[in-house]
């Protein structure tokens, strides 16, 4: 889905940028240009950023658990 119409940035592009190390809106602005034109996308871009970071934290927590706990969670 398009997040930034001005720059043609999708949620997938934001997700990829986060996986490559972007962890703040400033990082997304620098690497993708999100929110640098009209700014209407900033809230939605921030939401996608936070969702991806939460997903990565969850994966990191699960991957550091003993196997019997992972089986109980999934």
Helices and strands as residue ranges (DSSP letters): E 2-4, E 9-10, H 11-19, H 25-32, H 42-63, H 67-73
